[in-house]
């Protein structure tokens, strides 16, 4: 008589544990996907800032329209970096900050090497910090 009751209780408990476990895994997956989306948005903002820098230092654009794009690009990079600060581990945030500072310095001062072709110099300027960010993000997402 007691056996069926114990079986029902154990079965119910197992079902609850399984549902809880599935729910937690689903939440982890959703959080990972959210973080990945923000990391990609940050990279997109950095890429746009690189394009702005190439326009300035390779194509010699300096008009008011370029300055407006510069301000928008750097603002977008910093907003995305702050989002990473809120959502990701400190090493990922530190790497994102390094990229943001590299982009900001590049937009304000240009590449260190002023000889042509400047587009390659722009990419070379940002590449080390971007690579460190990508490595930190990959470790974080594993």
N, C-alpha and C positions, 0 to 999 in steps of 0.2 A: 504494500500500500504506500509506503513511504518512498519506494524506488521511483515510481513514476513522477512523484512530486519533485524529487531531487533532480531527476532528468529534465523536467520542465524548467526548473529554476536555473540549472546549469546551462541549458540551451539558451534561455533568455539572457543570461549574463554573457555568454559567449557572443551572442548576437550584438549586444550593446558594446562590448569591447571591440568587436570587428567594425561596427559602425563608427565608433569613436576614432579608431585607428585610420580608417578610410577618410574620415573628415579631416583629421590632422594632416594626412598626406596631401589631401586636396588643397588645404590652406597653404601648406609649404610650397606646393607647385604654383599656386596663384601668386604668392609673394615673390617667388623666384622670377616668374614671368613679368611681374610688375617692375622688379628691379632691372631685369634685362632690358625692358622697354625704355627705362630711364637712362640706362647706360648707352643704349643705341642713340637716344635723343641727344645725349651729350656729345657723342661722336659726330653726329650730324651737325650740331652747332659748331663744333671745332672745324669740321670740313668747310662749312660756309665761311667761317672766319679766315681760313686758309685761302679761299677763293678771293675774298676781299683783299687780303695781303698781296696775292698775285696780281690783282688788278692794279694795286698801287705801285708795287715795286718792279713788276715785270712790264706792265702796260702803261705805267706812268700816269695813272688817273689820280687826280687830286681835287676834283671839283666838289661842290657842296653835296651832290648826290652821293659821291663816294664817301664823304665824311659821315653822312646820315647812315649809310650801310655799315660803316665801321662801328659807329656807336651801337647800332642794333645788333650787330654780330657779337660784339664783346659783351653787351648786356645779356644776350641769350646764352652765351657760354657760361657766364657767372650764375645766372638763374639755374641752369641745368646742373652746374657744379654744386650749388646749395641743396638741390634736390638729392643729389648723390650723398651729400653730407648727412641728410636726414634718414636716408634709407639703407645705406651700405656701411660696411665695416670701415674703420679708420684708415687702414692702409689703402683701400680703394679711393676714399675721399682725399687722402694725401696725394695720391697719384693724379687724381682729377684736378686738384688745385695746382699741381706742377704744370700740367698741360694748360690750364687756364692762364696762369702767369706767363708761360712761354708764348701763348697766342697774344696776350695783351702786350707784352714787350715787343713782339714782332710787329704788331699793327702800329705801335707808337714809334718804334725806332728803326724798323726794317731789319733785314738780315745783316749779320756781322760782315759778311763778305759782299761787297758792292759790285763785284764784277759779274757780267752776264754769264749765263742766263739766270735771272733772278727767281724764276718759278722753282727751279731746283733748289736754290738757296732757301726759299721759304719752306719747302718740304723738309729739307735737311735740318732746319732750325727747330721744327716741331717734332720731328721723328723720334728722338730719344725719349722725350717725356711721354709721347703718345704710346710708344712701345711699352714703357714701364706701366702705363695705365692699363693697356690691353692685357698685359701679363697679370697684373693685380686683379683685374676684373675676372679673368679666366679662373684664377685660383679661387676667388670668392664664389663663383657660380658653381664650382664642382661640388 
